[in-house]
């Protein structure tokens, strides 16, 4: 489906069959001499077919089209190798493009997924290897390409539109939003979503994504924005109200975890199984394995945040990481 937001700017709804997200919103800025595509969909036949039809409908020449990915997730970066031409520039943040390059290398990718599985088991997720085999980032591995690295404050000019790149880590380490100050439009990628909350997950122990995410929400809060264009679901017309809702959501998540820990120490997987999730499945045992993975990763991210703020303590429980309230 194609929606013209205003002349020269289109929202392309690209299907994600079998995925709870249902679709990804790509955005196309159509210029006279150059076009810019923001995000691409997964490396799947359904996504390729959708793009082929849309580009034919809009008379888009890929040789005149540059690509920007807001972050590394496969529903945003998966089709870059398919859509880019020898004349295309492909933009992405340093942190996320370095990760994509690592994942495209067989040895680096193998070590990455092995480390993830080990960390998951350490946090009580005993089906870590099985979950990884169904993970979209694993199933739809990226091909190696060269990226043009964008930094915080980089400007990209196309068709009279000046887009300012704003690094907003949290949903990924190198997530980037794009801001058109003249038209007061924010391309929010997976940073700010309507109707659903961005997944803030952690499967390593070397950073604090929830802390980064909350800071990134504050970073864009005071921008003059009349329309926020997210990568999933509906357009947002009051980004400050939605940011306040997202911050409240994570506050409640933290409170839920603290209440669970009042009953005694637990690992992250156990805590996730005892929380309330906004899914059609009502019992933890009924959750599909990928949803258990996402839920456990969210809990680990919140536990990391709570540990670093001193409200939770972490310790080794004979090979499994346990969390408890401070004594």
KELOTI-629905 format. One record per residue (C-alpha): x, y, z; residue number from 1; residue in three letters. Coordinates in Angstrom, 2 decimals. Each point is the difference from the previous one (the first is absolute). Layout:
N
site xx X&yy Y&zz Z&num NUM&residu ALA
...
//
This chain:
327
site xx 0.00&yy 0.00&zz 0.00&num 1&residu UNK
site xx 1.23&yy 3.51&zz -0.87&num 2&residu UNK
site xx -1.09&yy 3.21&zz 1.74&num 3&residu UNK
site xx 1.09&yy 3.41&zz -1.23&num 4&residu UNK
site xx 0.63&yy 2.07&zz 3.13&num 5&residu UNK
site xx 0.72&yy 3.10&zz -2.06&num 6&residu UNK
site xx 1.36&yy 0.49&zz -3.54&num 7&residu UNK
site xx 3.28&yy -1.87&zz -0.29&num 8&residu UNK
site xx -0.31&yy -1.91&zz 3.31&num 9&residu UNK
site xx -1.59&yy -3.46&zz 0.10&num 10&residu UNK
site xx -0.62&yy -2.58&zz 2.70&num 11&residu UNK
site xx 0.49&yy -3.53&zz -1.33&num 12&residu UNK
site xx -1.63&yy -2.73&zz 2.11&num 13&residu UNK
site xx 2.10&yy -3.13&zz -0.55&num 14&residu UNK
site xx -1.54&yy -3.29&zz 1.25&num 15&residu UNK
site xx 1.71&yy -2.22&zz 2.59&num 16&residu UNK
site xx -1.98&yy -3.27&zz -0.30&num 17&residu UNK
site xx -0.18&yy -2.08&zz 3.15&num 18&residu UNK
site xx 1.62&yy 2.76&zz 2.07&num 19&residu UNK
site xx -1.90&yy 1.63&zz 2.90&num 20&residu UNK
site xx 1.08&yy 3.39&zz -1.35&num 21&residu UNK
site xx -2.06&yy -0.73&zz -3.15&num 22&residu UNK
site xx 1.82&yy 2.57&zz -2.16&num 23&residu UNK
site xx 2.76&yy 2.58&zz -0.10&num 24&residu UNK
site xx -0.41&yy 3.58&zz -1.14&num 25&residu UNK
site xx 2.68&yy 1.01&zz -2.47&num 26&residu UNK
site xx 0.10&yy 3.61&zz -1.11&num 27&residu UNK
site xx 0.92&yy 1.26&zz -3.45&num 28&residu UNK
site xx 1.05&yy 3.55&zz -0.78&num 29&residu UNK
site xx -0.29&yy 0.34&zz -3.76&num 30&residu UNK
site xx 2.19&yy 2.64&zz -1.60&num 31&residu UNK
site xx 0.76&yy 1.21&zz -3.48&num 32&residu UNK
site xx 3.53&yy -1.37&zz -0.18&num 33&residu UNK
site xx 0.23&yy -2.12&zz 3.16&num 34&residu UNK
site xx -2.35&yy -1.95&zz 2.27&num 35&residu UNK
site xx 0.46&yy -1.10&zz 3.61&num 36&residu UNK
site xx -1.49&yy -3.20&zz 1.41&num 37&residu UNK
site xx -0.19&yy -0.24&zz 3.79&num 38&residu UNK
site xx 0.03&yy -3.65&zz 1.19&num 39&residu UNK
site xx -0.62&yy -3.02&zz -2.20&num 40&residu UNK
site xx -1.88&yy -2.96&zz 1.44&num 41&residu UNK
site xx 1.30&yy -3.55&zz 0.42&num 42&residu UNK
site xx 1.93&yy -2.07&zz -2.50&num 43&residu UNK
site xx -3.10&yy -1.97&zz -0.90&num 44&residu UNK
site xx -1.80&yy -0.60&zz -3.32&num 45&residu UNK
site xx -3.14&yy 1.77&zz 1.25&num 46&residu UNK
site xx 1.96&yy 3.17&zz 0.76&num 47&residu UNK
site xx 1.83&yy -0.11&zz -3.33&num 48&residu UNK
site xx -3.29&yy -0.39&zz -1.85&num 49&residu UNK
site xx -1.54&yy 2.95&zz 1.85&num 50&residu UNK
site xx 2.94&yy 2.27&zz -0.81&num 51&residu UNK
site xx 0.08&yy -1.06&zz -3.64&num 52&residu UNK
site xx -3.68&yy 0.86&zz -0.39&num 53&residu UNK
site xx 0.29&yy 3.31&zz 1.83&num 54&residu UNK
site xx 3.09&yy 1.15&zz -1.88&num 55&residu UNK
site xx -1.68&yy -0.80&zz -3.29&num 56&residu UNK
site xx -3.13&yy 1.89&zz 1.09&num 57&residu UNK
site xx 2.02&yy 3.06&zz 1.08&num 58&residu UNK
site xx 2.47&yy -0.24&zz -2.91&num 59&residu UNK
site xx 3.02&yy -0.25&zz 2.31&num 60&residu UNK
site xx 3.45&yy -0.57&zz -1.47&num 61&residu UNK
site xx 2.19&yy -1.85&zz 2.52&num 62&residu UNK
site xx 3.10&yy 1.45&zz -1.70&num 63&residu UNK
site xx -1.20&yy 3.37&zz 1.29&num 64&residu UNK
site xx -0.96&yy -1.23&zz 3.47&num 65&residu UNK
site xx 2.05&yy 0.19&zz 3.19&num 66&residu UNK
site xx -0.97&yy -1.98&zz 3.12&num 67&residu UNK
site xx 0.10&yy 0.83&zz 3.69&num 68&residu UNK
site xx -0.59&yy -2.54&zz 2.76&num 69&residu UNK
site xx -1.23&yy 1.29&zz 3.34&num 70&residu UNK
site xx 1.43&yy -3.10&zz 1.68&num 71&residu UNK
site xx 1.39&yy -3.47&zz -0.65&num 72&residu UNK
site xx -3.04&yy -2.22&zz 0.61&num 73&residu UNK
site xx -0.84&yy -2.24&zz -2.98&num 74&residu UNK
site xx -3.38&yy 1.59&zz -0.67&num 75&residu UNK
site xx 1.86&yy 3.28&zz -0.58&num 76&residu UNK
site xx 3.29&yy -1.01&zz -1.59&num 77&residu UNK
site xx -0.72&yy -3.42&zz -1.49&num 78&residu UNK
site xx -0.63&yy 1.05&zz -3.60&num 79&residu UNK
site xx 2.84&yy 2.50&zz -0.33&num 80&residu UNK
site xx 2.18&yy -2.35&zz -2.11&num 81&residu UNK
site xx -2.95&yy -0.74&zz -2.29&num 82&residu UNK
site xx -1.12&yy 3.62&zz -0.47&num 83&residu UNK
site xx 3.31&yy 1.85&zz -0.20&num 84&residu UNK
site xx 1.55&yy 0.70&zz -3.39&num 85&residu UNK
site xx 3.69&yy 0.60&zz -0.77&num 86&residu UNK
site xx -0.86&yy 3.72&zz 0.10&num 87&residu UNK
site xx -1.81&yy -0.09&zz 3.36&num 88&residu UNK
site xx 1.32&yy 1.41&zz 3.23&num 89&residu UNK
site xx -1.16&yy -1.94&zz 3.05&num 90&residu UNK
site xx -0.07&yy 1.91&zz 3.28&num 91&residu UNK
site xx 0.05&yy -1.41&zz 3.52&num 92&residu UNK
site xx 1.43&yy 0.74&zz 3.43&num 93&residu UNK
site xx 3.48&yy -1.16&zz 0.94&num 94&residu UNK
site xx -1.11&yy -2.37&zz 2.77&num 95&residu UNK
site xx -2.67&yy -1.76&zz -2.06&num 96&residu UNK
site xx 1.92&yy -0.26&zz -3.27&num 97&residu UNK
site xx 3.01&yy -1.44&zz 1.85&num 98&residu UNK
site xx -2.32&yy -2.61&zz 1.52&num 99&residu UNK
site xx -1.50&yy -0.81&zz -3.43&num 100&residu UNK
site xx 3.50&yy -0.42&zz -1.42&num 101&residu UNK
site xx 0.89&yy -2.31&zz 2.88&num 102&residu UNK
site xx -3.13&yy -2.10&zz -0.55&num 103&residu UNK
site xx 0.75&yy -0.33&zz -3.72&num 104&residu UNK
site xx 3.37&yy -1.56&zz 0.88&num 105&residu UNK
site xx -0.41&yy -3.73&zz 0.61&num 106&residu UNK
site xx 2.48&yy -0.23&zz 2.88&num 107&residu UNK
site xx -1.19&yy 3.20&zz 1.67&num 108&residu UNK
site xx -3.64&yy -1.02&zz -0.39&num 109&residu UNK
site xx 0.63&yy -3.46&zz 1.47&num 110&residu UNK
site xx 1.68&yy 1.44&zz 3.08&num 111&residu UNK
site xx -2.71&yy 2.64&zz 0.43&num 112&residu UNK
site xx -2.85&yy -2.50&zz 0.03&num 113&residu UNK
site xx 1.95&yy -2.40&zz 2.22&num 114&residu UNK
site xx 0.56&yy 2.78&zz 2.54&num 115&residu UNK
site xx -3.69&yy 0.93&zz -0.13&num 116&residu UNK
site xx -1.08&yy -3.58&zz 0.63&num 117&residu UNK
site xx 2.41&yy -0.35&zz 2.94&num 118&residu UNK
site xx -1.25&yy 3.25&zz 1.53&num 119&residu UNK
site xx -3.62&yy -1.12&zz -0.42&num 120&residu UNK
site xx 0.68&yy -3.32&zz 1.76&num 121&residu UNK
site xx 1.79&yy 1.87&zz 2.78&num 122&residu UNK
site xx -3.22&yy 1.99&zz 0.49&num 123&residu UNK
site xx -2.21&yy -3.08&zz 0.19&num 124&residu UNK
site xx -1.01&yy -0.21&zz -3.68&num 125&residu UNK
site xx 0.96&yy -3.61&zz -0.57&num 126&residu UNK
site xx -1.38&yy -0.05&zz -3.57&num 127&residu UNK
site xx 2.47&yy 2.68&zz -1.10&num 128&residu UNK
site xx 1.45&yy -1.88&zz -2.98&num 129&residu UNK
site xx -3.44&yy -1.02&zz -1.23&num 130&residu UNK
site xx -1.28&yy 3.58&zz 0.29&num 131&residu UNK
site xx 2.96&yy 1.32&zz -1.96&num 132&residu UNK
site xx -0.68&yy -2.41&zz -2.87&num 133&residu UNK
site xx -3.39&yy 1.71&zz -0.49&num 134&residu UNK
site xx 1.32&yy 3.55&zz 0.53&num 135&residu UNK
site xx -0.55&yy 2.23&zz -3.08&num 136&residu UNK
site xx 3.53&yy 1.43&zz 0.30&num 137&residu UNK
site xx 1.34&yy -3.56&zz -0.18&num 138&residu UNK
site xx -2.37&yy -1.35&zz -2.66&num 139&residu UNK
site xx 0.42&yy 2.99&zz -2.30&num 140&residu UNK
site xx 3.72&yy 0.67&zz 0.40&num 141&residu UNK
site xx 1.21&yy 3.22&zz -1.63&num 142&residu UNK
site xx 2.33&yy 0.10&zz -2.96&num 143&residu UNK
site xx 3.09&yy 2.15&zz 0.35&num 144&residu UNK
site xx -0.26&yy 3.46&zz -1.57&num 145&residu UNK
site xx 1.77&yy 3.32&zz 0.47&num 146&residu UNK
site xx -1.83&yy 2.66&zz 2.00&num 147&residu UNK
site xx 0.31&yy 3.78&zz 0.18&num 148&residu UNK
site xx 0.22&yy 0.59&zz 3.74&num 149&residu UNK
site xx -2.23&yy 2.73&zz 1.42&num 150&residu UNK
site xx 0.74&yy 1.71&zz 3.28&num 151&residu UNK
site xx -2.17&yy 1.93&zz 2.43&num 152&residu UNK
site xx -0.82&yy 3.26&zz -1.79&num 153&residu UNK
site xx 0.83&yy -1.18&zz -3.54&num 154&residu UNK
site xx -2.24&yy 1.71&zz -2.57&num 155&residu UNK
site xx -1.31&yy -1.77&zz -3.10&num 156&residu UNK
site xx -1.49&yy 2.29&zz -2.65&num 157&residu UNK
site xx -2.33&yy -1.34&zz -2.65&num 158&residu UNK
site xx -2.66&yy 1.62&zz -2.18&num 159&residu UNK
site xx 0.12&yy 3.21&zz 2.01&num 160&residu UNK
site xx -0.44&yy -1.88&zz 3.28&num 161&residu UNK
site xx 2.73&yy 0.19&zz 2.63&num 162&residu UNK
site xx -0.03&yy -2.97&zz 2.38&num 163&residu UNK
site xx 1.97&yy 0.22&zz 3.23&num 164&residu UNK
site xx 1.20&yy -3.34&zz 1.36&num 165&residu UNK
site xx -0.58&yy -0.38&zz 3.75&num 166&residu UNK
site xx 1.60&yy -2.98&zz 1.73&num 167&residu UNK
site xx -2.56&yy -1.56&zz 2.33&num 168&residu UNK
site xx 1.48&yy -3.24&zz 1.43&num 169&residu UNK
site xx -2.22&yy -2.39&zz 1.92&num 170&residu UNK
site xx -2.04&yy -2.08&zz -2.44&num 171&residu UNK
site xx 3.41&yy -0.72&zz -1.53&num 172&residu UNK
site xx 3.43&yy 1.28&zz 0.97&num 173&residu UNK
site xx 0.17&yy 2.28&zz -3.01&num 174&residu UNK
site xx -3.62&yy 0.87&zz -0.69&num 175&residu UNK
site xx -0.46&yy 3.27&zz -1.88&num 176&residu UNK
site xx -3.00&yy 2.27&zz -0.52&num 177&residu UNK
site xx -0.28&yy 2.58&zz -2.79&num 178&residu UNK
site xx -1.36&yy 3.50&zz 0.57&num 179&residu UNK
site xx -1.30&yy 2.39&zz -2.62&num 180&residu UNK
site xx -0.02&yy 3.30&zz 1.88&num 181&residu UNK
site xx -1.73&yy 1.98&zz -2.75&num 182&residu UNK
site xx -2.98&yy -2.34&zz -0.30&num 183&residu UNK
site xx 0.22&yy -1.04&zz 3.68&num 184&residu UNK
site xx 0.03&yy -3.70&zz -0.87&num 185&residu UNK
site xx 1.79&yy -2.66&zz 2.04&num 186&residu UNK
site xx 0.79&yy -3.35&zz -1.61&num 187&residu UNK
site xx 0.13&yy -2.02&zz 3.22&num 188&residu UNK
site xx 0.90&yy -3.49&zz -1.24&num 189&residu UNK
site xx -0.50&yy -2.41&zz 2.90&num 190&residu UNK
site xx 0.64&yy 2.68&zz 2.64&num 191&residu UNK
site xx -3.54&yy 1.33&zz 0.41&num 192&residu UNK
site xx -2.93&yy -2.18&zz -1.06&num 193&residu UNK
site xx -3.75&yy 0.38&zz 0.30&num 194&residu UNK
site xx -2.19&yy -2.78&zz 1.44&num 195&residu UNK
site xx 2.98&yy -2.25&zz 0.81&num 196&residu UNK
site xx 3.17&yy 0.57&zz 2.01&num 197&residu UNK
site xx 3.49&yy -0.37&zz -1.50&num 198&residu UNK
site xx 1.82&yy -3.11&zz 1.22&num 199&residu UNK
site xx 2.84&yy 1.05&zz 2.32&num 200&residu UNK
site xx 1.93&yy -3.21&zz 0.55&num 201&residu UNK
site xx 3.41&yy -1.12&zz 1.22&num 202&residu UNK
site xx 1.90&yy -3.24&zz -0.52&num 203&residu UNK
site xx 3.46&yy 1.09&zz 1.11&num 204&residu UNK
site xx 1.41&yy 1.73&zz 3.05&num 205&residu UNK
site xx 1.91&yy 2.89&zz -1.52&num 206&residu UNK
site xx -2.53&yy 2.83&zz -0.19&num 207&residu UNK
site xx -3.29&yy 1.32&zz 1.35&num 208&residu UNK
site xx -2.54&yy 0.32&zz -2.86&num 209&residu UNK
site xx -2.94&yy 1.16&zz 2.11&num 210&residu UNK
site xx 2.06&yy 2.83&zz 1.46&num 211&residu UNK
site xx 1.08&yy 0.95&zz -3.53&num 212&residu UNK
site xx -3.57&yy -0.25&zz -1.27&num 213&residu UNK
site xx -1.46&yy 2.27&zz 2.67&num 214&residu UNK
site xx 2.74&yy 2.56&zz -0.65&num 215&residu UNK
site xx -0.71&yy -0.23&zz -3.73&num 216&residu UNK
site xx -3.69&yy 0.68&zz 0.60&num 217&residu UNK
site xx 0.97&yy 3.13&zz 1.94&num 218&residu UNK
site xx 2.33&yy 0.98&zz -2.85&num 219&residu UNK
site xx -2.85&yy 0.37&zz -2.51&num 220&residu UNK
site xx -2.74&yy 1.08&zz 2.44&num 221&residu UNK
site xx 0.38&yy 3.76&zz -0.53&num 222&residu UNK
site xx 0.32&yy -0.08&zz -3.78&num 223&residu UNK
site xx -2.67&yy 1.92&zz -1.89&num 224&residu UNK
site xx -1.84&yy -2.94&zz -1.56&num 225&residu UNK
site xx -3.44&yy 0.03&zz -1.58&num 226&residu UNK
site xx 0.22&yy -3.49&zz -1.51&num 227&residu UNK
site xx 2.01&yy -3.04&zz 1.08&num 228&residu UNK
site xx 0.45&yy -2.71&zz -2.63&num 229&residu UNK
site xx 0.77&yy -3.32&zz 1.75&num 230&residu UNK
site xx 1.20&yy -3.25&zz -1.51&num 231&residu UNK
site xx -3.06&yy -1.95&zz 1.21&num 232&residu UNK
site xx -3.69&yy 0.73&zz 0.44&num 233&residu UNK
site xx -1.57&yy 3.47&zz -0.22&num 234&residu UNK
site xx 1.29&yy 3.53&zz -0.47&num 235&residu UNK
site xx 0.37&yy 1.88&zz 3.30&num 236&residu UNK
site xx -1.25&yy 3.59&zz 0.34&num 237&residu UNK
site xx 1.05&yy 0.73&zz 3.59&num 238&residu UNK
site xx 3.47&yy -1.41&zz 0.54&num 239&residu UNK
site xx 0.34&yy 1.51&zz 3.49&num 240&residu UNK
site xx -3.15&yy -1.74&zz 1.22&num 241&residu UNK
site xx 1.20&yy -3.30&zz -1.49&num 242&residu UNK
site xx 3.45&yy 0.39&zz 1.55&num 243&residu UNK
site xx -1.61&yy 0.56&zz 3.40&num 244&residu UNK
site xx -2.04&yy -3.19&zz -0.50&num 245&residu UNK
site xx 3.10&yy -1.99&zz -0.96&num 246&residu UNK
site xx 1.91&yy 1.23&zz 3.06&num 247&residu UNK
site xx -2.94&yy -0.91&zz 2.22&num 248&residu UNK
site xx -0.09&yy -3.47&zz -1.58&num 249&residu UNK
site xx 3.60&yy -0.68&zz 0.97&num 250&residu UNK
site xx -0.54&yy 1.38&zz 3.48&num 251&residu UNK
site xx -2.85&yy -2.50&zz 0.47&num 252&residu UNK
site xx 2.18&yy -2.83&zz -1.38&num 253&residu UNK
site xx 2.62&yy 0.82&zz 2.62&num 254&residu UNK
site xx -2.64&yy 0.09&zz 2.73&num 255&residu UNK
site xx -1.31&yy -3.41&zz -1.10&num 256&residu UNK
site xx 3.48&yy -1.48&zz 0.26&num 257&residu UNK
site xx 0.54&yy 1.47&zz 3.47&num 258&residu UNK
site xx -3.32&yy -1.47&zz 1.19&num 259&residu UNK
site xx 0.98&yy -3.44&zz -1.31&num 260&residu UNK
site xx 3.35&yy 0.20&zz 1.79&num 261&residu UNK
site xx -1.80&yy 0.67&zz 3.28&num 262&residu UNK
site xx -0.68&yy -3.76&zz 0.00&num 263&residu UNK
site xx 3.68&yy -0.82&zz -0.17&num 264&residu UNK
site xx 2.95&yy -0.31&zz -2.43&num 265&residu UNK
site xx -0.70&yy -1.07&zz -3.57&num 266&residu UNK
site xx 1.69&yy -0.21&zz -3.40&num 267&residu UNK
site xx -1.08&yy 2.13&zz -2.95&num 268&residu UNK
site xx -1.89&yy -2.79&zz -1.79&num 269&residu UNK
site xx -1.95&yy -0.82&zz 3.16&num 270&residu UNK
site xx -0.88&yy 3.67&zz 0.49&num 271&residu UNK
site xx -1.16&yy 0.29&zz -3.62&num 272&residu UNK
site xx -2.26&yy -3.03&zz 0.47&num 273&residu UNK
site xx -1.73&yy 1.70&zz 2.92&num 274&residu UNK
site xx -0.61&yy 3.39&zz -1.62&num 275&residu UNK
site xx -3.06&yy 1.20&zz -1.87&num 276&residu UNK
site xx 0.51&yy 0.38&zz -3.74&num 277&residu UNK
site xx -2.31&yy 1.62&zz -2.53&num 278&residu UNK
site xx -0.24&yy -3.03&zz -2.26&num 279&residu UNK
site xx -2.87&yy -2.16&zz -1.21&num 280&residu UNK
site xx 1.54&yy -2.98&zz 1.84&num 281&residu UNK
site xx -1.05&yy 0.04&zz 3.63&num 282&residu UNK
site xx 2.31&yy -2.62&zz 1.49&num 283&residu UNK
site xx 3.79&yy 0.15&zz -0.18&num 284&residu UNK
site xx 0.09&yy -3.62&zz -1.14&num 285&residu UNK
site xx -2.07&yy 1.00&zz -3.06&num 286&residu UNK
site xx 2.41&yy 2.74&zz -1.11&num 287&residu UNK
site xx 1.82&yy -0.77&zz -3.27&num 288&residu UNK
site xx 3.72&yy -0.41&zz 0.59&num 289&residu UNK
site xx 0.92&yy 3.28&zz -1.79&num 290&residu UNK
site xx -2.39&yy 1.88&zz 2.30&num 291&residu UNK
site xx 1.58&yy -1.59&zz 3.07&num 292&residu UNK
site xx 3.38&yy 1.13&zz -1.34&num 293&residu UNK
site xx -1.17&yy 3.61&zz -0.44&num 294&residu UNK
site xx -1.69&yy 0.03&zz 3.41&num 295&residu UNK
site xx 3.06&yy -1.37&zz 1.78&num 296&residu UNK
site xx 2.24&yy 2.51&zz -1.78&num 297&residu UNK
site xx -2.29&yy 2.81&zz 1.15&num 298&residu UNK
site xx 0.17&yy -1.22&zz 3.58&num 299&residu UNK
site xx 3.81&yy -0.20&zz -0.12&num 300&residu UNK
site xx 0.14&yy 3.59&zz -1.29&num 301&residu UNK
site xx -2.23&yy 1.20&zz 2.84&num 302&residu UNK
site xx 1.99&yy -1.99&zz 2.57&num 303&residu UNK
site xx 3.22&yy 1.60&zz -1.27&num 304&residu UNK
site xx -1.58&yy 3.42&zz 0.40&num 305&residu UNK
site xx -1.22&yy -0.83&zz 3.51&num 306&residu UNK
site xx 3.38&yy -1.44&zz 1.02&num 307&residu UNK
site xx 1.89&yy 3.07&zz -1.15&num 308&residu UNK
site xx -2.42&yy 2.24&zz 1.91&num 309&residu UNK
site xx 0.53&yy -2.09&zz 3.16&num 310&residu UNK
site xx -3.57&yy -1.31&zz 0.29&num 311&residu UNK
site xx 0.92&yy -3.61&zz -0.87&num 312&residu UNK
site xx 3.12&yy -2.06&zz 0.65&num 313&residu UNK
site xx 1.45&yy -2.68&zz -2.28&num 314&residu UNK
site xx 2.01&yy -3.05&zz 1.06&num 315&residu UNK
site xx 1.09&yy -3.43&zz -1.18&num 316&residu UNK
site xx -2.29&yy -2.82&zz 1.04&num 317&residu UNK
site xx 2.13&yy -3.01&zz -0.96&num 318&residu UNK
site xx 0.30&yy 0.85&zz -3.69&num 319&residu UNK
site xx -3.32&yy 1.82&zz -0.34&num 320&residu UNK
site xx -0.23&yy 3.76&zz 0.54&num 321&residu UNK
site xx -2.45&yy 0.83&zz 2.77&num 322&residu UNK
site xx -1.54&yy 3.33&zz 0.96&num 323&residu UNK
site xx -1.38&yy 1.16&zz 3.31&num 324&residu UNK
site xx -0.97&yy 3.11&zz 1.89&num 325&residu UNK
site xx 2.77&yy 1.60&zz 2.06&num 326&residu UNK
site xx 0.20&yy -1.20&zz 3.57&num 327&residu UNK
//
